Structure formats: structure tokens, C-alpha cells
Amino acid sequence: MIGCIIQSRMSSRRLPGKIMKIVDGKPVLYHVINQLSHSKLLKKIVIATSTGTDDDIVENYTKKLGISCFRGKLDDVLDRHYQCAKKFSFDTIVRIPSDKPLIDPYVVDEVITQFTSNQYDYVSNFVYPFKYSTGTEAEVFSFKALENAWKNAKKPSEREHVITFFHNHKNEFKMNFVPNINDVTHLRYPLDRKEDLKLIQEIYSRIKKRPILKNDILKLFSKNPKLFDINKRLDPNEGQIYSLKQDVKSS
């Protein structure tokens, strides 16, 4: 089964409670789920949050939406994904962080198609050379590859970021990426900080159709280029840099 695991938590270091921030009258988490519900290839969507009491609100909200919720370790996100995939019998996992309320479901389907048609271990649209906007990352990998990482990953960054182990051991996995024709990396719309939230709120208020696709955002940018200055100076790699520092401390 092709299952989507949306990793969610309230305890973000940079913007606490970000997944429940309101955009267009609804929590960010709602929009992530709604965007992905338009995928033609996903068979099931599961929210994977932590067992911490701060994340009770995540479980309660997803239950109201009729979406399955799995709870696991807070900091060992790799274990959380593995246990979730195992419980729901996913043989193919689509990993989407919950700070991507503008994830394009058709891009997700492109990545899934590439994965299933070539028997890869891991496929993403966000592998060097980057051409997609940050905020549209989709990663697809097999349960077998996930289990390999779960058994062998040791570094804090590998346990926190799930797929870091794949990139650190490329020779062990059959990997590929889905390229974008045009380089749009100058646009970024994940939700990491308050400036990102302001931009996402603006995008949702200006684009009325649902789901919002990457081409819709590109059209908005062509008409309102200064709009994207809102979060222009933020570092998209801030979270990964923090995790790598934790690797050094643990070594």
C-alpha cells in the first residue's frame, strides 16, 4: 500500500505550535491534509505525532477530520516513521512534513510514479541540483529501505530527519530524483518562521482555487514579485544545520 505519513508536532523550535496556526480560517495541518487529499495515487494518509502531551491537540484534531493518527517518539522521528509504516502495512511511504501547507499533490504523484515505475529505494523532487521551491518537497521510499535506516542509523541527524541516512549511504540504495524544468528555488514557502506564515496567509487569501498548485503560485509571483520578499532573507537550511551540530556534540 502507498501510504502518506505526515510528521507533525507542536514543539517546533522556531515557531512553536505552527501546525495549528490559522490560514484562511483553518489550521495549517488542515491545509496540508487537504492538499494531499487531491493526490490520485495515495491510498491512505496518516498523521504521525509524538506521545508528548503537547501533541494531544494534534491527535484530537485529526480524529475530528477522520484521519488516522499514530503516536511515537518525539525526537527519534525515524523510529516514529518506521513504527507507523509497520502498523499500517505501508510498503511504499510518502513522507511529508506538516509545515508544507502548499505541497502540490500533482508533484507528489509525479514522484510516486517515478518511484513505482523503476523499483527505486528512494525518490524525491528535492535532490541536488535543486530546482523546486522549498515547501514542495516530496519523498518516497520503500519500507525495506526505511527498515534498513531504522536498524542502522546512529547519528542524531539521521534519527531526526528520517532520510538523512539514505543520503549518507547512497551506495546502499537505488536513488533517483524528479527534476523540475525551471529553477524556482528563489521562491520558498514552507512554514518555519512568522515571516513564512505571513506569506502563506497572503497566498491563500489571493488564490481561491483548491488545491493550490505550484503553477498557481508562479502566476501569483509573476504578478506580485515583491510579495515574496516577505520571507526572502530566511535560511531554508536552518533546521538541518542545527541537527548536524547535534551530531558533533554526540560524537
Secondary structure as the mmCIF struct_conf table of DSSP 4:
data_model
#
loop_
_struct_conf.conf_type_id
_struct_conf.id
_struct_conf.beg_label_comp_id
_struct_conf.beg_label_asym_id
_struct_conf.beg_label_seq_id
_struct_conf.end_label_comp_id
_struct_conf.end_label_asym_id
_struct_conf.end_label_seq_id
STRN STRN1 ILE A 2 GLN A 7
BEND BEND1 MET A 10 MET A 10
BEND BEND2 ARG A 13 LEU A 15
TURN_TY1_P TURN_TY1_P1 PRO A 16 GLY A 17
HELX_RH_3T_P HELX_RH_3T_P1 LYS A 18 MET A 20
BEND BEND3 LYS A 21 LYS A 21
STRN STRN2 ILE A 22 VAL A 23
TURN_TY1_P TURN_TY1_P2 ASP A 24 GLY A 25
STRN STRN3 LYS A 26 PRO A 27
HELX_RH_AL_P HELX_RH_AL_P1 VAL A 28 LEU A 36
TURN_TY1_P TURN_TY1_P3 SER A 37 HIS A 38
BEND BEND4 LYS A 40 LEU A 41
STRN STRN4 LYS A 44 SER A 50
BEND BEND5 THR A 51 GLY A 52
HELX_RH_3T_P HELX_RH_3T_P2 THR A 53 ASP A 55
HELX_RH_AL_P HELX_RH_AL_P2 ASP A 56 LEU A 65
TURN_TY1_P TURN_TY1_P4 GLY A 66 GLY A 66
STRN STRN5 SER A 68 GLY A 72
BEND BEND6 LEU A 74 ASP A 75
HELX_RH_AL_P HELX_RH_AL_P3 VAL A 77 LYS A 87
TURN_TY1_P TURN_TY1_P5 PHE A 88 SER A 89
BEND BEND7 ASP A 91 ASP A 91
STRN STRN6 THR A 92 PRO A 97
TURN_TY1_P TURN_TY1_P6 SER A 98 ASP A 99
TURN_TY1_P TURN_TY1_P7 PRO A 101 LEU A 102
HELX_RH_AL_P HELX_RH_AL_P4 PRO A 105 ASN A 118
TURN_TY1_P TURN_TY1_P8 GLN A 119 GLN A 119
BEND BEND8 ASP A 121 ASP A 121
STRN STRN7 TYR A 122 SER A 124
BEND BEND9 ASN A 125 ASN A 125
BEND BEND10 VAL A 127 PRO A 129
HELX_LH_PP_P HELX_LH_PP_P1 PHE A 130 PHE A 130
BEND BEND11 TYR A 132 TYR A 132
HELX_LH_PP_P HELX_LH_PP_P2 SER A 133 SER A 133
STRN STRN8 THR A 134 THR A 134
TURN_TY1_P TURN_TY1_P9 GLY A 135 GLY A 135
STRN STRN9 GLU A 139 SER A 142
HELX_RH_AL_P HELX_RH_AL_P5 PHE A 143 ASN A 152
BEND BEND12 LYS A 155 LYS A 155
HELX_RH_AL_P HELX_RH_AL_P6 PRO A 156 GLU A 160
BEND BEND13 HIS A 161 ILE A 163
HELX_RH_AL_P HELX_RH_AL_P7 THR A 164 ASN A 168
TURN_TY1_P TURN_TY1_P10 HIS A 169 HIS A 169
HELX_RH_3T_P HELX_RH_3T_P3 LYS A 170 GLU A 172
BEND BEND14 PHE A 173 PHE A 173
STRN STRN10 MET A 175 PHE A 177
BEND BEND15 ILE A 181 ASN A 182
TURN_TY1_P TURN_TY1_P11 THR A 185 HIS A 186
STRN STRN11 ARG A 188 ARG A 188
BEND BEND16 ASP A 192 ARG A 193
HELX_RH_AL_P HELX_RH_AL_P8 LYS A 194 ARG A 206
BEND BEND17 LYS A 209 PRO A 211
HELX_RH_AL_P HELX_RH_AL_P9 LYS A 214 LYS A 223
HELX_RH_3T_P HELX_RH_3T_P4 PRO A 225 ASP A 229
TURN_TY1_P TURN_TY1_P12 ILE A 230 ARG A 233
BEND BEND18 LEU A 234 LEU A 234
TURN_TY1_P TURN_TY1_P13 PRO A 236 ASN A 237
HELX_RH_AL_P HELX_RH_AL_P10 GLU A 238 SER A 250
#
